[in-house]
Amino acid sequence: MNILLLGGLAALYIALALLRPVDHDESQYVAAAVLTAHGLLPYRDFAYLQTPLQPFLLAPVALIAGAWTWPALRLTNALLGLATVAFVHAAARRTGAGPVTARLCAALFATTDILLFSIGTARNDALPAACLAAALWLIVREDRTRAGALTIGLLLAAAVAAKISYAFPAAAYGLYALVHPRHRVWLVALGAVPIVAFVGWTFALSPEGFLFGTLHFPAQAPAEYYAARPWKLSLAAKALDTLKFLALGAALPALALVARAAIRRRRVTLLDLLVLAGLVAALLPVPTWRQYLLPMLPPLFVALAAAWTAQPPTRATTRIMAVFALLGLAPTLTALVESGRLSLVTAMREAATLRRTLDARRIAGPIVTLSPQILPATGRLPDPRFAAGPFYFRSRTLLDPAAEARLHLVARDRLHLAPGTVILTGGESATAGDSRLDAALEKVASGAVAVPGTRFRLSVTPPAAPVAPRSARHNSPPVPPHAHDPSGPAPTPRPPRA
């Protein structure tokens, strides 16, 4: 890929990462990286509602960045997105596409809203996408080597260990390699062993926590959360959402063109299988969100390059693709100018103010909050029980109190905090979240105080009531209640001097 084009795309992605408004989805990913950097382990010491690789890989970033952890994680994702686009371009060239066709398909992929959102925030989408795209570059290579097969296995396993939906493309390739000996399936499997061993170790840390975070919560939480809005869980809503997200960019027409090419050749290629596997991965969860479609896009645009190599696009097709590419940019541009949204720059400025306030009040933390992504800039750690941000806190029936205690989780209906606990609220209303969740936190405190110059509020749970000292035992008979002076209540024992 041309170095100037790559540099321009890097500048664009970095700018968007710094300017995109804050999203409450970022909360648990920033918290997990920071807590892991400070020696806590996912599942054992705090709940993590994904597969485990990302907190460990990004912990060094958090450790080095310190107060700038949040923007550093965004920039890391932006660079991973850049790598994903570069690998798609390189894979397209390996399929036989010319320089212009490869650049065009990479550019169409680079402007999809699915990719732009996924790499513009501190979520867990960019890392597995980059791993899949890198594996794809090796998969389409004609002269397959032992080292290449081992690396493919490592990369596909890493993608799954970062986000479980990538298990579908990985499994699709594994099955294909099993019936095509030149793909060296046993070496691919051997390459996956280190990642499988790592995931097994995290499972052993807390089997219950691992299964809840990777399987049970993703399967059960949406049905509970959307119980009052069942339409969102319907097949009709899924179809509309999927078409909408694919149409915000060139993914929808690319899918139609690749499907048409497969029908004409009357043969399904490996790229077709990977596209189908990515689509299945996106459609299984309910509801469907745009980032769920990302596993489908790298093989889709490589397959598009192969289709256009076999039959170049017409001028009308190129114009249509350009229109869809502009549609892909629209949501990002709208988000940048939308009023009332909290930008990352503003959030970091407010975090600095919050840090000064916490310093002045000598509050060291950890701090209870549903917006833990703000805390690294304050020099404080989140309470590990709130590492999942608002996502488990809003649950009601997923776990019983005993299980919540074992898995380091707190739900709003069973909110019990120790006396003197510091609570930070105000982030949910600023991050497209639910301000009622912040209100539920504030109810257990003695009163929220606004932090001047910010949208955040600080409150503290009431101190414990003083416990009266027990009177010493003696041989005198007890005084009956009626023996007290009826003119007033019995005297209250004086508390012991400090």
Kinemage of the C-alpha trace (Angstrom):
@kinemage 1
@onewidth
@group {chain A} dominant
@subgroup {mainchain}
@vectorlist {calphas} color= white
{ca met a 1} P 0.000 0.000 0.000
{ca asn a 2} L 1.330 3.429 -0.938
{ca ile a 3} L 3.142 4.964 2.050
{ca leu a 4} L 1.501 8.364 1.520
{ca leu a 5} L -1.969 6.831 1.481
{ca leu a 6} L -1.140 4.807 4.580
{ca gly a 7} L 0.166 7.920 6.343
{ca gly a 8} L -2.938 9.896 5.412
{ca leu a 9} L -5.207 7.138 6.642
{ca ala a 10} L -3.205 6.915 9.880
{ca ala a 11} L -3.631 10.658 10.456
{ca leu a 12} L -7.369 10.377 9.790
{ca tyr a 13} L -7.867 7.426 12.152
{ca ile a 14} L -5.813 9.046 14.918
{ca ala a 15} L -7.779 12.290 14.605
{ca leu a 16} L -11.097 10.447 14.725
{ca ala a 17} L -9.958 8.455 17.767
{ca leu a 18} L -9.195 11.676 19.632
{ca leu a 19} L -12.307 13.540 18.511
{ca arg a 20} L -15.014 10.870 18.623
{ca pro a 21} L -17.487 11.393 21.495
{ca val a 22} L -17.202 9.227 24.574
{ca asp a 23} L -19.212 6.004 24.597
{ca his a 24} L -20.067 4.083 27.757
{ca asp a 25} L -19.086 0.862 25.963
{ca glu a 26} L -15.490 1.869 26.655
{ca ser a 27} L -15.882 1.604 30.416
{ca gln a 28} L -15.112 -2.058 31.012
{ca tyr a 29} L -12.252 -2.220 28.495
{ca val a 30} L -10.351 0.708 29.996
{ca ala a 31} L -11.011 -0.592 33.521
{ca ala a 32} L -9.844 -4.114 32.626
{ca ala a 33} L -6.576 -2.892 31.095
{ca val a 34} L -5.850 -0.626 34.083
{ca leu a 35} L -6.674 -3.217 36.741
{ca thr a 36} L -4.622 -5.870 34.932
{ca ala a 37} L -1.728 -3.414 34.713
{ca his a 38} L -1.916 -3.087 38.509
{ca gly a 39} L -1.699 -6.827 39.092
{ca leu a 40} L -5.365 -7.846 39.288
{ca leu a 41} L -6.477 -10.726 37.081
{ca pro a 42} L -9.689 -10.963 35.035
{ca tyr a 43} L -12.339 -13.355 36.362
{ca arg a 44} L -10.401 -14.014 39.584
{ca asp a 45} L -10.201 -10.434 40.889
{ca phe a 46} L -12.779 -8.608 38.781
{ca ala a 47} L -15.473 -9.468 36.266
{ca tyr a 48} L -14.630 -9.198 32.580
{ca leu a 49} L -17.489 -9.813 30.169
{ca gln a 50} L -15.364 -10.935 27.194
{ca thr a 51} L -12.677 -13.469 26.362
{ca pro a 52} L -9.443 -12.618 28.171
{ca leu a 53} L -6.639 -11.681 25.764
{ca gln a 54} L -7.089 -7.931 25.368
{ca pro a 55} L -6.600 -6.826 29.010
{ca phe a 56} L -3.291 -8.685 29.151
{ca leu a 57} L -1.988 -7.373 25.821
{ca leu a 58} L -3.019 -3.792 26.556
{ca ala a 59} L -1.963 -3.749 30.222
{ca pro a 60} L 1.566 -2.558 29.245
{ca val a 61} L -0.031 0.330 27.327
{ca ala a 62} L -1.959 1.298 30.452
{ca leu a 63} L 1.126 0.934 32.616
{ca ile a 64} L 3.219 3.183 30.364
{ca ala a 65} L 0.507 5.724 29.561
{ca gly a 66} L -0.581 6.248 33.168
{ca ala a 67} L -2.968 9.210 33.300
{ca trp a 68} L -3.246 9.099 29.493
{ca thr a 69} L -4.390 5.485 29.400
{ca trp a 70} L -7.787 6.169 27.876
{ca pro a 71} L -6.559 8.139 24.818
{ca ala a 72} L -3.612 5.737 24.515
{ca leu a 73} L -5.994 2.787 24.231
{ca arg a 74} L -8.001 4.656 21.602
{ca leu a 75} L -4.859 5.397 19.625
{ca thr a 76} L -3.821 1.746 19.894
{ca asn a 77} L -7.146 0.709 18.404
{ca ala a 78} L -6.795 3.290 15.636
{ca leu a 79} L -3.392 1.854 14.685
{ca leu a 80} L -4.783 -1.686 14.826
{ca gly a 81} L -7.507 -0.507 12.447
{ca leu a 82} L -4.851 0.875 10.138
{ca ala a 83} L -3.063 -2.485 10.222
{ca thr a 84} L -6.342 -4.231 9.401
{ca val a 85} L -6.844 -2.098 6.290
{ca ala a 86} L -3.204 -2.640 5.238
{ca phe a 87} L -3.540 -6.420 5.583
{ca val a 88} L -6.766 -6.401 3.557
{ca his a 89} L -4.940 -4.495 0.816
{ca ala a 90} L -2.004 -6.916 0.939
{ca ala a 91} L -4.306 -9.953 0.893
{ca ala a 92} L -6.155 -8.509 -2.108
{ca arg a 93} L -2.853 -8.160 -3.957
{ca arg a 94} L -2.025 -11.785 -3.171
{ca thr a 95} L -5.272 -12.935 -4.745
{ca gly a 96} L -4.082 -11.413 -8.015
{ca ala a 97} L -5.769 -8.023 -7.814
{ca gly a 98} L -3.953 -5.130 -9.449
{ca pro a 99} L -2.748 -2.117 -7.468
{ca val a 100} L -5.753 0.044 -8.340
{ca thr a 101} L -8.319 -2.660 -7.542
{ca ala a 102} L -6.599 -3.541 -4.265
{ca arg a 103} L -6.420 0.112 -3.189
{ca leu a 104} L -10.050 0.690 -4.131
{ca cys a 105} L -11.294 -2.300 -2.104
{ca ala a 106} L -9.113 -1.334 0.861
{ca ala a 107} L -10.459 2.223 0.691
{ca leu a 108} L -14.052 0.997 0.594
{ca phe a 109} L -13.367 -1.152 3.655
{ca ala a 110} L -11.618 1.749 5.415
{ca thr a 111} L -14.688 4.000 5.103
{ca thr a 112} L -17.352 1.604 6.423
{ca asp a 113} L -19.107 2.830 9.542
{ca ile a 114} L -18.676 -0.635 11.019
{ca leu a 115} L -14.890 -0.257 10.986
{ca leu a 116} L -14.789 3.452 11.849
{ca phe a 117} L -16.849 2.971 15.005
{ca ser a 118} L -15.044 -0.194 16.042
{ca ile a 119} L -11.565 1.347 15.878
{ca gly a 120} L -12.518 4.827 17.074
{ca thr a 121} L -13.233 3.891 20.687
{ca ala a 122} L -11.465 1.885 23.394
{ca arg a 123} L -13.447 -1.282 22.730
{ca asn a 124} L -12.314 -4.846 21.953
{ca asp a 125} L -13.049 -4.911 18.218
{ca ala a 126} L -9.824 -3.652 16.629
{ca leu a 127} L -7.445 -6.280 18.037
{ca pro a 128} L -9.294 -9.390 16.771
{ca ala a 129} L -9.999 -7.723 13.407
{ca ala a 130} L -6.289 -7.042 12.930
{ca cys a 131} L -5.471 -10.648 13.862
{ca leu a 132} L -8.030 -11.979 11.379
{ca ala a 133} L -6.816 -9.700 8.576
{ca ala a 134} L -3.188 -10.700 9.204
{ca ala a 135} L -4.173 -14.380 9.149
{ca leu a 136} L -6.095 -13.773 5.931
{ca trp a 137} L -2.976 -12.338 4.304
{ca leu a 138} L -1.184 -15.613 5.082
{ca ile a 139} L -4.149 -17.819 4.182
{ca val a 140} L -4.405 -16.557 0.585
{ca arg a 141} L -0.689 -17.111 -0.016
{ca glu a 142} L -0.020 -19.646 -2.747
{ca asp a 143} L 3.217 -21.156 -1.394
{ca arg a 144} L 2.209 -22.106 2.159
{ca thr a 145} L 5.039 -22.749 4.599
{ca arg a 146} L 5.240 -24.413 7.997
{ca ala a 147} L 5.922 -21.070 9.652
{ca gly a 148} L 2.946 -19.564 7.854
{ca ala a 149} L 0.602 -22.324 9.016
{ca leu a 150} L 1.799 -21.960 12.614
{ca thr a 151} L 1.306 -18.189 12.456
{ca ile a 152} L -2.187 -18.558 11.021
{ca gly a 153} L -3.139 -20.776 13.945
{ca leu a 154} L -1.660 -18.304 16.417
{ca leu a 155} L -3.441 -15.314 14.868
{ca leu a 156} L -6.853 -16.969 14.562
{ca ala a 157} L -6.645 -18.235 18.138
{ca ala a 158} L -5.655 -14.745 19.300
{ca ala a 159} L -8.663 -13.272 17.520
{ca val a 160} L -10.973 -15.699 19.325
{ca ala a 161} L -9.228 -15.031 22.645
{ca ala a 162} L -9.912 -11.306 22.184
{ca lys a 163} L -13.549 -11.651 21.048
{ca ile a 164} L -15.478 -14.894 20.992
{ca ser a 165} L -17.444 -14.166 17.801
{ca tyr a 166} L -14.227 -14.707 15.819
{ca ala a 167} L -14.536 -18.384 16.665
{ca phe a 168} L -16.816 -18.745 13.623
{ca pro a 169} L -14.298 -17.600 10.969
{ca ala a 170} L -11.574 -19.547 12.789
{ca ala a 171} L -13.684 -22.705 12.811
{ca ala a 172} L -14.629 -22.214 9.154
{ca tyr a 173} L -10.964 -22.060 8.173
{ca gly a 174} L -10.130 -25.038 10.378
{ca leu a 175} L -12.793 -27.178 8.692
{ca tyr a 176} L -11.653 -26.035 5.250
{ca ala a 177} L -8.025 -26.816 6.075
{ca leu a 178} L -9.049 -30.231 7.365
{ca val a 179} L -10.232 -31.293 3.912
{ca his a 180} L -7.504 -29.437 1.981
{ca pro a 181} L -4.130 -30.929 3.027
{ca arg a 182} L -2.029 -28.150 1.540
{ca his a 183} L -3.271 -25.850 4.311
{ca arg a 184} L -1.388 -27.994 6.888
{ca val a 185} L -4.222 -28.165 9.405
{ca trp a 186} L -2.150 -29.877 12.112
{ca leu a 187} L 0.427 -27.103 12.032
{ca val a 188} L -2.400 -24.568 12.198
{ca ala a 189} L -3.709 -26.355 15.281
{ca leu a 190} L -0.221 -26.463 16.777
{ca gly a 191} L 0.136 -22.717 16.258
{ca ala a 192} L -3.030 -22.160 18.284
{ca val a 193} L -1.705 -24.115 21.292
{ca pro a 194} L -0.023 -21.182 23.130
{ca ile a 195} L -3.215 -19.108 23.012
{ca val a 196} L -5.361 -22.094 23.975
{ca ala a 197} L -3.050 -22.712 26.944
{ca phe a 198} L -3.318 -19.054 27.969
{ca val a 199} L -7.118 -19.135 27.791
{ca gly a 200} L -7.106 -22.382 29.779
{ca trp a 201} L -5.027 -20.685 32.467
{ca thr a 202} L -7.495 -17.793 32.730
{ca phe a 203} L -10.314 -20.332 32.953
{ca ala a 204} L -8.524 -22.059 35.830
{ca leu a 205} L -8.272 -18.734 37.692
{ca ser a 206} L -12.056 -18.733 38.129
{ca pro a 207} L -14.064 -21.237 36.071
{ca glu a 208} L -17.345 -19.702 37.203
{ca gly a 209} L -16.208 -16.169 36.404
{ca phe a 210} L -14.809 -17.196 33.020
{ca leu a 211} L -17.999 -18.975 31.936
{ca phe a 212} L -20.209 -16.140 33.143
{ca gly a 213} L -18.172 -13.455 31.390
{ca thr a 214} L -17.658 -15.251 28.083
{ca leu a 215} L -20.884 -17.251 27.669
{ca his a 216} L -23.640 -16.729 30.212
{ca phe a 217} L -23.725 -12.936 30.350
{ca pro a 218} L -23.658 -12.397 26.549
{ca ala a 219} L -26.377 -15.030 26.116
{ca gln a 220} L -28.706 -13.925 28.921
{ca ala a 221} L -28.234 -10.199 29.517
{ca pro a 222} L -29.813 -8.845 26.288
{ca ala a 223} L -33.095 -10.712 26.844
{ca glu a 224} L -33.334 -9.285 30.353
{ca tyr a 225} L -32.340 -5.746 29.380
{ca tyr a 226} L -34.711 -5.547 26.403
{ca ala a 227} L -37.622 -7.333 28.084
{ca ala a 228} L -39.617 -4.099 28.016
{ca arg a 229} L -38.729 -3.583 24.334
{ca pro a 230} L -39.199 -7.035 22.777
{ca trp a 231} L -39.216 -5.580 19.260
{ca lys a 232} L -35.459 -5.073 19.540
{ca leu a 233} L -35.040 -8.841 19.951
{ca ser a 234} L -37.251 -9.769 16.988
{ca leu a 235} L -36.052 -11.170 13.671
{ca ala a 236} L -37.553 -8.182 11.879
{ca ala a 237} L -35.483 -5.767 13.964
{ca lys a 238} L -32.391 -7.895 13.370
{ca ala a 239} L -32.952 -7.796 9.597
{ca leu a 240} L -33.478 -4.026 9.552
{ca asp a 241} L -30.489 -3.339 11.787
{ca thr a 242} L -28.225 -5.606 9.744
{ca leu a 243} L -29.213 -3.981 6.458
{ca lys a 244} L -28.822 -0.509 7.974
{ca phe a 245} L -25.333 -1.178 9.324
{ca leu a 246} L -24.185 -2.818 6.088
{ca ala a 247} L -25.572 0.089 4.039
{ca leu a 248} L -23.574 2.627 6.060
{ca gly a 249} L -20.586 1.983 3.843
{ca ala a 250} L -19.864 -0.250 0.887
{ca ala a 251} L -20.368 -3.536 2.756
{ca leu a 252} L -23.930 -4.055 1.490
{ca pro a 253} L -23.206 -3.701 -2.251
{ca ala a 254} L -19.926 -5.614 -1.772
{ca leu a 255} L -21.854 -8.506 -0.244
{ca ala a 256} L -24.272 -8.493 -3.171
{ca leu a 257} L -21.438 -8.462 -5.714
{ca val a 258} L -19.510 -11.255 -3.995
{ca ala a 259} L -22.674 -13.373 -3.735
{ca arg a 260} L -23.382 -12.804 -7.426
{ca ala a 261} L -19.827 -13.830 -8.335
{ca ala a 262} L -20.178 -17.044 -6.289
{ca ile a 263} L -23.457 -17.895 -8.013
{ca arg a 264} L -21.972 -17.318 -11.460
{ca arg a 265} L -18.931 -19.488 -10.843
{ca arg a 266} L -21.105 -22.174 -9.165
{ca arg a 267} L -18.401 -22.797 -6.635
{ca val a 268} L -17.838 -21.621 -3.080
{ca thr a 269} L -14.310 -20.437 -2.336
{ca leu a 270} L -12.524 -20.211 1.013
{ca leu a 271} L -13.124 -16.455 1.047
{ca asp a 272} L -16.848 -17.081 0.554
{ca leu a 273} L -16.851 -19.449 3.529
{ca leu a 274} L -15.095 -16.895 5.714
{ca val a 275} L -17.574 -14.196 4.694
{ca leu a 276} L -20.471 -16.501 5.534
{ca ala a 277} L -18.912 -17.443 8.868
{ca gly a 278} L -18.485 -13.760 9.750
{ca leu a 279} L -22.102 -13.069 8.853
{ca val a 280} L -23.288 -15.945 11.056
{ca ala a 281} L -21.154 -14.602 13.914
{ca ala a 282} L -22.881 -11.231 13.545
{ca leu a 283} L -26.427 -12.567 13.321
{ca leu a 284} L -26.388 -14.997 16.253
{ca pro a 285} L -26.332 -12.429 19.111
{ca val a 286} L -29.433 -10.384 19.821
{ca pro a 287} L -29.782 -7.565 19.115
{ca thr a 288} L -27.328 -7.001 16.267
{ca trp a 289} L -24.961 -4.035 16.583
{ca arg a 290} L -22.680 -2.645 13.906
{ca gln a 291} L -19.422 -3.852 15.460
{ca tyr a 292} L -20.744 -7.429 15.390
{ca leu a 293} L -20.412 -7.359 11.588
{ca leu a 294} L -16.684 -6.585 11.625
{ca pro a 295} L -15.527 -10.264 11.426
{ca met a 296} L -17.189 -10.470 8.006
{ca leu a 297} L -15.552 -7.421 6.442
{ca pro a 298} L -11.867 -8.370 5.895
{ca pro a 299} L -12.667 -11.497 3.858
{ca leu a 300} L -15.561 -9.679 2.166
{ca phe a 301} L -13.413 -6.924 0.662
{ca val a 302} L -10.635 -9.341 -0.274
{ca ala a 303} L -13.294 -11.441 -2.029
{ca leu a 304} L -14.568 -8.273 -3.733
{ca ala a 305} L -11.060 -7.603 -5.058
{ca ala a 306} L -10.920 -11.162 -6.417
{ca ala a 307} L -14.337 -10.752 -8.053
{ca trp a 308} L -13.344 -7.449 -9.668
{ca thr a 309} L -10.111 -9.023 -10.900
{ca ala a 310} L -12.127 -11.679 -12.692
{ca gln a 311} L -14.655 -9.118 -13.975
{ca pro a 312} L -13.749 -5.429 -13.586
{ca pro a 313} L -16.517 -3.166 -12.255
{ca thr a 314} L -18.450 -0.922 -14.568
{ca arg a 315} L -18.379 2.840 -14.178
{ca ala a 316} L -21.902 2.740 -12.747
{ca thr a 317} L -20.857 0.160 -10.144
{ca thr a 318} L -17.897 2.317 -9.131
{ca arg a 319} L -20.154 5.351 -8.695
{ca ile a 320} L -22.611 3.370 -6.594
{ca met a 321} L -19.786 2.160 -4.366
{ca ala a 322} L -18.570 5.737 -3.955
{ca val a 323} L -22.025 6.824 -2.793
{ca phe a 324} L -22.124 4.041 -0.201
{ca ala a 325} L -18.617 4.984 0.943
{ca leu a 326} L -19.855 8.514 1.646
{ca leu a 327} L -22.776 7.060 3.586
{ca gly a 328} L -20.241 5.169 5.688
{ca leu a 329} L -18.587 8.438 6.707
{ca ala a 330} L -21.870 10.116 7.637
{ca pro a 331} L -22.389 8.657 11.159
{ca thr a 332} L -18.838 9.528 12.202
{ca leu a 333} L -19.102 13.084 10.898
{ca thr a 334} L -22.499 13.486 12.557
{ca ala a 335} L -21.124 12.273 15.882
{ca leu a 336} L -18.283 14.793 15.713
{ca val a 337} L -20.649 17.778 15.368
{ca glu a 338} L -23.528 16.513 17.510
{ca ser a 339} L -24.205 18.904 20.380
{ca gly a 340} L -24.387 17.690 23.964
{ca arg a 341} L -21.992 14.774 23.494
{ca leu a 342} L -18.876 14.560 25.640
{ca ser a 343} L -15.688 14.538 23.572
{ca leu a 344} L -12.534 12.772 24.701
{ca val a 345} L -10.662 16.095 24.878
{ca thr a 346} L -13.329 17.563 27.146
{ca ala a 347} L -13.449 14.387 29.228
{ca met a 348} L -9.690 14.516 29.822
{ca arg a 349} L -9.889 18.196 30.771
{ca glu a 350} L -12.675 17.444 33.254
{ca ala a 351} L -10.702 14.475 34.586
{ca ala a 352} L -7.807 16.818 35.386
{ca thr a 353} L -10.194 19.050 37.330
{ca leu a 354} L -11.604 16.015 39.084
{ca arg a 355} L -8.083 14.916 40.013
{ca arg a 356} L -7.383 18.260 41.683
{ca thr a 357} L -10.631 17.964 43.636
{ca leu a 358} L -9.810 14.443 44.793
{ca asp a 359} L -6.321 15.541 45.775
{ca ala a 360} L -7.686 18.466 47.756
{ca arg a 361} L -10.076 16.182 49.630
{ca arg a 362} L -7.374 13.548 50.090
{ca ile a 363} L -9.461 10.853 48.442
{ca ala a 364} L -7.187 8.019 47.377
{ca gly a 365} L -9.655 5.462 46.046
{ca pro a 366} L -10.632 2.943 44.907
{ca ile a 367} L -13.731 4.731 43.678
{ca val a 368} L -17.160 3.317 42.900
{ca thr a 369} L -18.324 4.526 39.482
{ca leu a 370} L -20.108 3.341 36.356
{ca ser a 371} L -17.618 5.366 34.286
{ca pro a 372} L -14.259 3.818 35.225
{ca gln a 373} L -12.700 5.008 31.971
{ca ile a 374} L -12.377 8.494 33.509
{ca leu a 375} L -10.367 7.343 36.519
{ca pro a 376} L -6.872 6.716 35.058
{ca ala a 377} L -6.565 10.449 34.375
{ca thr a 378} L -7.331 11.116 38.047
{ca gly a 379} L -4.649 8.733 39.298
{ca arg a 380} L -7.244 6.534 41.016
{ca leu a 381} L -8.341 2.959 40.467
{ca pro a 382} L -11.961 1.839 40.109
{ca asp a 383} L -13.531 -0.423 42.687
{ca pro a 384} L -13.005 -3.866 41.063
{ca arg a 385} L -16.673 -4.744 41.642
{ca phe a 386} L -17.584 -1.995 39.157
{ca ala a 387} L -14.993 -2.897 36.519
{ca ala a 388} L -17.796 -3.937 34.148
{ca gly a 389} L -19.139 -0.378 34.111
{ca pro a 390} L -22.936 -0.167 33.819
{ca phe a 391} L -23.409 -3.473 32.034
{ca tyr a 392} L -23.838 -5.816 34.950
{ca phe a 393} L -24.991 -3.121 37.383
{ca arg a 394} L -28.229 -2.703 35.405
{ca ser a 395} L -28.966 -6.452 35.604
{ca arg a 396} L -31.641 -7.778 37.931
{ca thr a 397} L -31.941 -11.561 37.819
{ca leu a 398} L -28.803 -12.949 36.191
{ca leu a 399} L -27.077 -13.933 39.444
{ca asp a 400} L -28.062 -14.424 43.070
{ca pro a 401} L -26.321 -12.387 45.809
{ca ala a 402} L -23.931 -15.201 46.696
{ca ala a 403} L -22.786 -15.582 43.068
{ca glu a 404} L -22.373 -11.813 42.742
{ca ala a 405} L -20.090 -11.824 45.771
{ca arg a 406} L -18.019 -14.675 44.331
{ca leu a 407} L -17.689 -12.999 40.933
{ca his a 408} L -17.008 -9.472 42.267
{ca leu a 409} L -20.187 -7.948 40.859
{ca val a 410} L -22.853 -5.564 42.169
{ca ala a 411} L -26.386 -5.082 40.821
{ca arg a 412} L -28.432 -1.961 41.519
{ca asp a 413} L -31.224 -3.914 43.205
{ca arg a 414} L -28.752 -5.351 45.708
{ca leu a 415} L -26.511 -2.346 46.188
{ca his a 416} L -24.757 -2.444 49.560
{ca leu a 417} L -21.642 -0.311 49.978
{ca ala a 418} L -19.409 0.035 53.002
{ca pro a 419} L -19.618 3.228 55.074
{ca gly a 420} L -17.387 5.982 53.743
{ca thr a 421} L -17.312 4.636 50.165
{ca val a 422} L -16.573 7.359 47.596
{ca ile a 423} L -18.936 7.388 44.596
{ca leu a 424} L -18.431 9.214 41.294
{ca thr a 425} L -21.472 9.790 39.087
{ca gly a 426} L -22.442 11.883 36.077
{ca gly a 427} L -20.690 9.869 33.395
{ca glu a 428} L -23.680 7.866 32.188
{ca ser a 429} L -25.675 10.892 31.030
{ca ala a 430} L -22.614 12.170 29.152
{ca thr a 431} L -21.826 8.910 27.333
{ca ala a 432} L -25.136 7.887 25.743
{ca gly a 433} L -25.826 5.752 28.796
{ca asp a 434} L -28.636 5.646 31.347
{ca ser a 435} L -28.609 8.448 33.916
{ca arg a 436} L -31.010 6.429 36.097
{ca leu a 437} L -28.151 4.074 36.896
{ca asp a 438} L -26.097 6.950 38.282
{ca ala a 439} L -29.140 8.040 40.275
{ca ala a 440} L -29.376 4.558 41.803
{ca leu a 441} L -25.773 4.865 42.968
{ca glu a 442} L -26.380 8.281 44.489
{ca lys a 443} L -29.340 7.016 46.513
{ca val a 444} L -27.072 5.085 48.861
{ca ala a 445} L -24.899 8.158 49.530
{ca ser a 446} L -25.438 11.058 51.882
{ca gly a 447} L -25.638 13.650 49.108
{ca ala a 448} L -23.951 14.311 45.792
{ca val a 449} L -21.757 17.381 45.364
{ca ala a 450} L -21.033 18.699 41.886
{ca val a 451} L -17.366 18.930 40.939
{ca pro a 452} L -16.955 22.535 39.678
{ca gly a 453} L -16.165 22.788 35.996
{ca thr a 454} L -17.242 19.225 35.225
{ca arg a 455} L -20.401 17.190 34.740
{ca phe a 456} L -19.370 14.785 37.498
{ca arg a 457} L -20.623 14.531 41.064
{ca leu a 458} L -18.975 13.108 44.174
{ca ser a 459} L -20.779 11.537 47.086
{ca val a 460} L -19.887 9.402 50.080
{ca thr a 461} L -21.912 6.709 51.800
{ca pro a 462} L -22.840 7.618 55.398
{ca pro a 463} L -20.342 6.659 58.110
{ca ala a 464} L -21.121 3.727 60.355
{ca ala a 465} L -23.229 4.538 63.417
{ca pro a 466} L -21.203 4.504 66.653
{ca val a 467} L -21.609 1.303 68.634
{ca ala a 468} L -22.389 1.729 72.343
{ca pro a 469} L -19.883 -0.049 74.618
{ca arg a 470} L -21.100 -3.052 76.522
{ca ser a 471} L -21.466 -2.490 80.252
{ca ala a 472} L -19.207 -4.564 82.504
{ca arg a 473} L -20.749 -7.573 84.189
{ca his a 474} L -21.334 -7.275 87.941
{ca asn a 475} L -23.303 -8.970 90.665
{ca ser a 476} L -25.848 -6.187 91.199
{ca pro a 477} L -29.428 -7.022 90.166
{ca pro a 478} L -30.682 -5.388 86.970
{ca val a 479} L -32.646 -2.188 87.304
{ca pro a 480} L -36.262 -2.654 86.198
{ca pro a 481} L -37.505 -0.337 83.470
{ca his a 482} L -40.041 1.380 85.739
{ca ala a 483} L -37.277 2.454 88.130
{ca his a 484} L -36.062 5.129 85.682
{ca asp a 485} L -37.174 8.722 86.169
{ca pro a 486} L -40.490 8.976 84.301
{ca ser a 487} L -39.806 12.597 83.465
{ca gly a 488} L -37.405 11.706 80.673
{ca pro a 489} L -35.759 8.898 78.742
{ca ala a 490} L -32.987 6.813 80.095
{ca pro a 491} L -29.610 8.469 79.725
{ca thr a 492} L -27.605 7.493 76.661
{ca pro a 493} L -24.156 6.064 77.432
{ca arg a 494} L -21.335 8.400 76.504
{ca pro a 495} L -19.115 7.039 73.744
{ca pro a 496} L -15.543 6.234 74.680
{ca arg a 497} L -12.968 8.935 74.138
{ca ala a 498} L -10.771 8.576 71.094
